[in-house]
Amino acid sequence: MRPSKQFFLKPTIDVAKNLLGCYLIHETKDGIVKGKIVETEAYLFDDEASHSLNGKTKRNEAMFLEGGRAYVYFTYGMHFCFNVVTNKEGIGEAVLIRALEPIKGIEIMKERRRNEDVKNLCNGPAKLVEAMGILKEHNGSDLLNGNLRLEKGESVGEIIETKRKGISKAKDLNYRFYIKGNEFVSKK
């Protein structure tokens, strides 16, 4: 079952927590791949670490769409990362999907990642993009009605709140969330 549009219009911190346990599904020419979201990070409009802090640009314009869209960006000159846009149109907030637990299409993921270790397929933002076959062309796409989409998941139990990883600004904010005890989380 797909979440409603309202799911994405709640405060971004809440959406980041509520995405845990949801499924990310991608129907590709190679087959269907599916992963359970087990780790997220929230990025708010007034957040020094957010791409939207200084306003809309060509790179971040998808962040300013209405919640429920994809924001895919290139980083470190070699990797793409996948985010779920949140909040109302014009706000510029998103949730980075940091890790997935592979559920379906695991052989496809292994081939894409050239890795046989299931725990190492989607345990990082760039890894999951590669495993799921997410492309730059998905930037701005509707995550409710497309080949790349989100579906409601299951209750996850305890959620750990901690500092975000791999950023140099606003490092003290506890905007990273993951499912306690899940072995597919990127870094404990």
C-alpha positions as CSV (number, residue, x, y, z in Angstrom):
1,M,0.0,0.0,0.0
2,R,1.3,3.4,-0.9
3,P,1.5,6.2,1.6
4,S,-0.8,9.2,1.1
5,K,0.5,12.6,0.0
6,Q,-0.1,13.8,3.6
7,F,2.5,11.3,4.8
8,F,5.2,13.5,3.2
9,L,3.8,16.9,4.3
10,K,4.4,16.3,8.1
11,P,7.4,17.8,9.8
12,T,10.5,16.4,8.2
13,I,11.9,14.9,11.4
14,D,8.6,12.9,11.7
15,V,8.8,11.8,8.1
16,A,12.4,10.7,8.6
17,K,11.3,8.4,11.5
18,N,8.1,7.3,9.7
19,L,10.0,6.2,6.6
20,L,11.8,3.6,8.7
21,G,10.1,0.2,7.9
22,C,8.7,1.5,4.6
23,Y,9.7,-0.2,1.3
24,L,11.6,1.4,-1.6
25,I,10.7,-0.5,-4.8
26,H,12.1,0.0,-8.3
27,E,10.8,-1.8,-11.3
28,T,13.6,-2.0,-13.8
29,K,14.4,-3.7,-17.1
30,D,16.5,-6.2,-15.0
31,G,13.6,-7.0,-12.7
32,I,12.0,-5.7,-9.5
33,V,14.3,-4.7,-6.6
34,K,12.9,-3.9,-3.1
35,G,14.4,-2.8,0.2
36,K,13.1,-1.9,3.6
37,I,14.3,1.5,4.8
38,V,16.3,1.0,8.0
39,E,18.3,4.3,8.3
40,T,17.5,7.9,7.4
41,E,18.8,11.5,7.9
42,A,16.7,14.6,8.0
43,Y,17.7,17.9,6.3
44,L,15.7,21.0,7.1
45,F,15.5,24.3,5.2
46,D,17.4,26.3,7.9
47,D,20.0,23.5,8.5
48,E,23.6,24.4,7.8
49,A,24.2,21.0,6.3
50,S,21.2,21.1,3.9
51,H,21.6,21.7,0.2
52,S,18.6,24.1,0.4
53,L,20.1,26.5,3.0
54,N,21.1,29.2,0.4
55,G,17.9,28.8,-1.7
56,K,17.0,27.1,-4.9
57,T,19.6,26.2,-7.5
58,K,19.7,24.0,-10.5
59,R,21.3,21.2,-8.4
60,N,18.7,21.3,-5.5
61,E,15.5,22.4,-7.2
62,A,13.9,19.0,-6.6
63,M,14.1,19.7,-2.9
64,F,11.7,22.5,-3.3
65,L,9.0,20.4,-4.9
66,E,6.0,19.2,-2.9
67,G,6.7,16.3,-0.6
68,G,6.6,12.8,-2.1
69,R,9.2,13.4,-4.8
70,A,12.8,12.1,-5.3
71,Y,15.8,14.3,-4.8
72,V,18.8,12.6,-6.4
73,Y,22.2,14.3,-6.4
74,F,25.8,13.7,-7.3
75,T,28.4,13.9,-4.6
76,Y,32.1,13.6,-4.1
77,G,32.4,13.5,-7.9
78,M,31.5,9.8,-8.1
79,H,28.3,8.8,-6.3
80,F,24.6,9.6,-6.4
81,C,22.4,9.8,-3.2
82,F,18.7,9.4,-3.0
83,N,16.4,11.5,-0.8
84,V,12.7,11.7,-0.2
85,V,11.4,15.3,-0.5
86,T,9.2,16.4,2.4
87,N,7.1,19.4,3.4
88,K,5.1,21.9,1.2
89,E,6.3,23.1,-2.2
90,G,8.9,25.8,-1.8
91,I,10.2,24.8,1.6
92,G,13.4,22.8,0.6
93,E,13.5,19.9,2.9
94,A,14.3,16.2,2.4
95,V,15.2,12.9,4.0
96,L,18.4,11.1,2.9
97,I,17.9,7.4,2.7
98,R,21.1,6.0,4.3
99,A,20.5,2.3,4.3
100,L,18.1,-0.5,3.1
101,E,17.6,-4.1,4.1
102,P,17.4,-6.0,0.8
103,I,14.1,-7.8,0.4
104,K,13.6,-8.7,-3.3
105,G,15.8,-8.8,-6.3
106,I,18.9,-9.6,-4.2
107,E,20.7,-11.3,-7.1
108,I,20.2,-8.2,-9.2
109,M,21.6,-6.0,-6.4
110,K,24.6,-8.3,-6.0
111,E,25.3,-8.1,-9.8
112,R,25.0,-4.3,-9.8
113,R,27.2,-3.9,-6.8
114,R,29.6,-6.7,-7.8
115,N,29.4,-7.9,-4.2
116,E,28.0,-11.2,-2.7
117,D,27.7,-9.9,0.9
118,V,24.0,-9.2,1.4
119,K,24.8,-6.9,4.4
120,N,27.1,-4.8,2.2
121,L,24.6,-4.2,-0.7
122,C,22.6,-1.3,0.6
123,N,24.3,-0.2,3.9
124,G,25.2,3.3,2.7
125,P,23.6,6.0,0.6
126,A,25.7,5.5,-2.5
127,K,25.6,1.7,-2.2
128,L,21.8,1.6,-2.1
129,V,21.5,3.9,-5.1
130,E,23.7,1.5,-7.1
131,A,22.0,-1.6,-5.9
132,M,18.5,-0.2,-6.6
133,G,19.4,1.1,-10.0
134,I,18.5,4.7,-9.2
135,L,19.6,7.2,-11.8
136,K,20.1,10.9,-12.0
137,E,16.9,10.8,-14.2
138,H,14.9,9.9,-11.2
139,N,15.5,13.4,-9.7
140,G,12.1,15.0,-9.2
141,S,10.1,11.8,-9.9
142,D,6.8,11.1,-8.1
143,L,7.5,8.4,-5.5
144,L,3.8,7.5,-5.2
145,N,3.0,6.7,-8.9
146,G,6.1,5.5,-10.7
147,N,8.5,2.7,-11.4
148,L,10.5,4.0,-8.4
149,R,8.1,4.3,-5.5
150,L,7.6,4.0,-1.8
151,E,5.1,1.6,0.0
152,K,4.0,1.6,3.6
153,G,5.9,-0.9,5.7
154,E,5.8,-2.4,9.1
155,S,6.2,-1.3,12.7
156,V,9.9,-1.1,13.5
157,G,10.2,-1.1,17.3
158,E,12.8,1.1,18.9
159,I,14.3,3.9,16.8
160,I,17.8,5.3,17.6
161,E,18.3,9.0,17.2
162,T,21.9,10.2,16.7
163,K,24.2,12.6,14.9
164,R,24.4,12.5,11.0
165,K,27.4,11.0,9.2
166,G,29.7,12.4,6.7
167,I,28.9,16.1,7.1
168,S,31.1,19.0,8.3
169,K,28.4,21.5,9.4
170,A,25.6,21.1,12.0
171,K,27.2,17.9,13.2
172,D,25.7,18.2,16.6
173,L,22.1,17.7,15.5
174,N,20.5,14.3,16.2
175,Y,18.8,14.1,12.8
176,R,19.9,10.5,11.9
177,F,17.5,7.7,12.7
178,Y,17.8,4.0,12.4
179,I,16.1,0.8,13.6
180,K,17.8,-0.5,16.7
181,G,19.5,-3.8,16.2
182,N,19.1,-3.9,12.4
183,E,22.2,-5.4,10.9
184,F,21.8,-3.5,7.6
185,V,22.4,0.0,9.1
186,S,25.4,1.8,7.6
187,K,27.3,2.6,10.8
188,K,26.3,2.0,14.3
